[in-house]
């Protein structure tokens, strides 16, 4: 319980601090956009490359646990896309709900299993990160290209936007370094580690700076739907997928916890860059993170 609280509460407090910094005008509004770009193109990729390159994937039921987590995400995506096609709702709002229903906060996703289960839990979580990050980024970028405000309807740009997405490139690079055994040279490793330490706090402050409390009240239904889908429906789908693929033990526990995390802060950065209703994303992230302080401990109590 203490480890969970230590992982979740600081995230919410940093979001709140970002909101206060902008609300009180302690940092100029002109600061936030370049800060977001720095996170999106430099800091978050550094975090992904370093964590994936260093991960230990030995003795993990790799195919089954990765397949179960990805299967749950694909089912959730298919259900949301079916609703969007049937209702023809607001495109950017759809991408906001989609992103925050499938993208995990990888920082919390790595720290909680390590805090609870040590190196064994961290190895499984790192494996999940390696397959989930490219998957959810591919889905999110594709949806934003099709439905987002910056790229809506420009299908010829889809492949280029996906291939050149820095988060996908970083995930593939980190995984390649790991699987080939090349790893990171000491200087590069330490440089990435320093950059990675700045990624989470700056990204969370940017999320808080983008909060719009009036919009949160106006979009309460979408916020509530995204919270239920991410913190309840996706873990339920993950449990079903684990049962279907025969995943059990610690791998089952970590898979459920991972898919019950609040959404990634990079969802907000991506929404800002590609016209995906960033205000709505920021509100969902805040509510999800706050709610996860209650739902994650309950889930751990149920599955451990």
C-alpha positions in Angstrom: 0.0 0.0 0.0 2.8 2.4 0.9 4.6 1.7 -2.4 1.5 2.3 -4.4 0.8 5.6 -2.6 4.4 6.6 -3.1 4.1 6.0 -6.9 0.7 7.5 -7.5 0.4 10.6 -5.2 3.5 12.4 -6.4 2.2 12.2 -10.0 -1.0 13.9 -9.1 0.8 16.5 -7.0 3.1 17.4 -9.9 0.1 17.8 -12.2 -1.5 20.1 -9.6 1.8 22.1 -9.3 1.8 22.6 -13.1 -1.8 23.9 -12.9 -0.8 26.3 -10.1 2.3 27.5 -11.9 0.3 28.5 -14.9 -2.8 29.8 -13.0 -0.7 32.0 -10.8 1.4 33.2 -13.8 4.7 32.2 -12.1 5.9 30.9 -15.5 5.0 32.7 -18.7 2.5 31.1 -21.1 5.2 31.1 -23.8 7.2 28.6 -21.7 4.8 25.7 -22.0 4.7 24.9 -25.7 8.5 24.6 -26.1 8.6 22.6 -22.9 6.0 20.2 -24.3 8.1 19.8 -27.5 11.2 19.1 -25.5 9.3 16.3 -23.7 7.9 14.9 -26.9 11.0 14.9 -29.1 13.8 14.5 -26.5 13.0 13.6 -22.9 10.3 11.0 -23.3 12.3 9.2 -26.1 15.4 9.2 -23.9 13.3 7.6 -21.1 12.0 4.9 -23.4 15.4 4.0 -25.0 17.2 3.8 -21.7 14.5 1.7 -19.9 14.0 -0.8 -22.7 17.8 -1.1 -23.5 18.5 -2.0 -19.8 15.5 -4.3 -19.2 16.2 -8.0 -18.3 13.7 -10.2 -20.2 15.1 -13.6 -19.1 12.8 -16.2 -17.6 9.6 -14.3 -18.5 6.7 -16.0 -20.3 7.2 -13.4 -23.0 4.9 -14.4 -25.8 1.9 -15.2 -23.6 2.0 -12.2 -21.3 2.8 -9.7 -24.1 0.0 -11.3 -26.2 -2.5 -11.0 -23.4 -1.8 -7.3 -22.7 -1.9 -6.4 -26.4 -5.0 -8.4 -27.0 -6.9 -6.5 -24.4 -5.7 -3.2 -25.8 -6.8 -4.3 -29.3 -10.2 -5.3 -28.2 -10.7 -2.0 -26.3 -9.6 -0.1 -29.5 -12.0 -2.1 -31.7 -14.9 -1.4 -29.4 -14.2 2.3 -29.2 -13.7 2.5 -33.0 -17.0 0.7 -33.6 -18.8 3.2 -31.4 -17.1 6.1 -33.2 -18.0 4.8 -36.7 -21.6 4.1 -35.6 -22.2 7.6 -33.9 -19.8 9.7 -36.0 -19.0 11.7 -32.9 -16.5 14.5 -32.4 -13.2 13.3 -33.9 -10.6 15.0 -31.6 -12.7 14.0 -28.5 -12.8 10.4 -29.7 -9.0 10.4 -30.0 -8.8 11.8 -26.4 -11.0 9.0 -25.0 -9.1 6.3 -27.1 -5.7 7.5 -26.0 -6.6 7.6 -22.3 -8.3 4.2 -22.5 -5.3 2.3 -23.8 -2.1 4.2 -23.0 -0.4 3.3 -19.7 1.8 5.6 -17.6 5.0 3.7 -18.1 6.8 5.4 -15.2 4.2 4.2 -12.8 4.0 0.9 -14.7 7.7 0.2 -14.0 7.9 1.6 -10.5 4.9 -0.2 -9.0 5.9 -3.8 -10.0 9.5 -3.1 -8.9 8.3 -1.7 -5.5 6.0 -4.6 -4.9 7.8 -7.6 -6.5 11.4 -6.5 -7.0 13.5 -7.4 -10.1 11.1 -10.2 -11.2 8.2 -7.8 -11.3 10.3 -5.2 -13.0 11.4 -7.6 -15.7 7.8 -8.5 -16.6 6.8 -4.8 -16.6 9.7 -3.9 -18.9 8.7 -6.6 -21.3 5.1 -5.3 -21.3 6.5 -1.8 -21.9 8.5 -3.0 -24.9 5.4 -4.4 -26.7 2.7 -2.0 -25.4 4.4 1.4 -26.1 4.8 0.8 -29.9 1.3 -0.7 -30.0 -0.5 2.1 -28.3 1.6 4.8 -30.1 0.8 3.2 -33.5 -2.9 3.1 -32.6 -2.9 6.6 -31.2 -1.0 8.2 -34.0 -3.2 6.5 -36.6 -6.3 7.7 -34.9 -5.0 11.2 -34.6 -4.0 11.3 -38.3 -7.5 10.2 -39.2 -9.6 12.1 -36.6 -7.3 14.7 -34.9 -7.7 18.4 -35.6 -4.2 18.8 -37.1 -4.3 15.9 -39.5 -8.0 14.9 -39.8 -8.8 13.1 -43.1 -5.3 13.2 -44.5 -4.8 9.5 -44.9 -1.8 9.7 -47.2 0.2 11.1 -44.2 -0.6 8.1 -42.0 2.4 6.0 -42.7 4.9 8.9 -42.5 3.3 10.2 -39.3 3.5 6.7 -37.7 7.0 5.8 -38.9 8.5 9.1 -37.8 6.8 9.3 -34.4 9.6 9.8 -31.9 8.0 7.6 -29.2 7.7 4.7 -31.6 11.3 5.2 -32.9 12.6 5.3 -29.4 10.8 2.2 -28.4 12.1 0.3 -31.4 15.6 1.5 -30.8 15.6 0.5 -27.1 14.2 -2.9 -27.9 16.8 -3.4 -30.7 19.6 -2.5 -28.4 18.3 -5.0 -25.9 17.6 -7.9 -28.2 20.9 -7.6 -30.1 22.9 -7.5 -26.9 24.6 -4.3 -27.9 23.2 -2.3 -25.0 24.2 1.3 -24.4 27.8 2.6 -24.1 28.5 4.0 -20.7 28.5 7.6 -21.8 25.3 7.3 -23.8 23.7 5.3 -21.0 24.4 8.0 -18.4 23.4 10.8 -20.8 20.0 9.2 -21.5 19.5 8.5 -17.8 20.0 12.2 -17.0 17.6 13.2 -19.7 15.1 10.6 -18.6 15.0 11.9 -15.0 13.7 15.2 -16.4 11.0 13.6 -18.6 8.4 12.7 -16.0 8.4 15.9 -13.9 8.3 18.3 -16.9 5.7 16.2 -18.7 3.5 16.2 -15.6 3.9 19.9 -15.1 2.9 20.5 -18.7 -0.2 18.3 -18.2 -1.2 20.4 -15.2 -0.6 23.7 -17.1 -3.0 22.5 -19.7 -5.8 21.9 -17.3 -9.1 23.7 -18.0 -11.5 23.2 -15.1 -14.4 24.7 -17.0 -13.9 22.2 -19.8 -13.6 19.5 -17.2 -17.1 20.3 -16.0 -18.5 20.6 -19.5 -17.0 17.3 -20.6 -17.8 15.3 -17.5 -19.4 12.4 -19.4 -16.4 11.8 -21.6 -14.0 12.0 -18.6 -16.1 9.5 -16.6 -16.3 7.1 -19.5 -12.5 7.2 -20.0 -11.9 6.6 -16.3 -14.2 3.6 -16.2 -12.7 2.2 -19.4 -9.1 2.5 -18.4 -9.3 1.6 -14.7 -12.0 -1.1 -14.8 -12.9 -2.3 -18.3 -9.3 -2.7 -19.6 -8.1 -4.7 -16.5 -11.2 -6.9 -17.0 -10.3 -7.5 -20.6 -6.7 -8.2 -19.6 -7.9 -10.8 -17.1 -9.9 -12.5 -19.8 -7.0 -12.5 -22.2 -4.6 -13.9 -19.6 -7.1 -16.7 -18.9 -7.4 -17.4 -22.6 -3.6 -17.5 -23.2 -2.8 -19.4 -20.0 -0.9 -16.6 -18.2 -0.8 -17.0 -14.4 1.2 -16.3 -11.3 3.3 -13.1 -11.1 3.0 -12.4 -14.8 -0.8 -12.4 -14.5 -0.7 -10.0 -11.6 1.7 -7.5 -13.3 -0.3 -7.6 -16.5 -3.5 -6.7 -14.7 -1.8 -3.9 -12.7 -0.1 -2.6 -15.8 -3.4 -2.3 -17.7 -5.1 -0.7 -14.7 -2.7 2.2 -14.7 -3.8 5.8 -15.4 -3.1 6.9 -18.9 0.4 8.1 -20.0 1.3 11.7 -19.7 2.6 11.5 -23.2 -1.1 11.3 -24.3 -1.3 15.0 -23.6 1.9 15.8 -25.4 0.7 13.8 -28.4 -2.7 15.5 -28.3 -1.1 18.9 -28.3 1.2 18.1 -31.2 -1.6 16.5 -33.4 -4.8 18.3 -32.5 -6.3 15.6 -30.3 -8.3 17.7 -27.7 -5.4 18.3 -25.2 -7.6 20.0 -22.7 -9.9 17.0 -22.5 -6.9 14.6 -22.3 -5.4 16.7 -19.4 -8.6 16.5 -17.5 -9.0 12.8 -18.0 -5.4 12.2 -16.9 -5.9 14.1 -13.7 -9.1 12.4 -12.8 -7.7 9.0 -13.7 -4.6 9.5 -11.6 -6.6 10.6 -8.7 -9.0 7.7 -9.0 -6.1 5.2 -9.5 -4.9 6.1 -6.0 -8.0 4.2 -4.9 -8.5 1.6 -7.6 -4.9 0.3 -7.8 -4.6 -0.6 -4.1 -8.0 -2.4 -4.4 -6.8 -4.3 -7.5 -3.6 -5.4 -5.8 -5.5 -6.6 -2.8 -7.8 -8.7 -5.1 -5.1 -10.3 -7.2 -2.2 -10.8 -4.8 
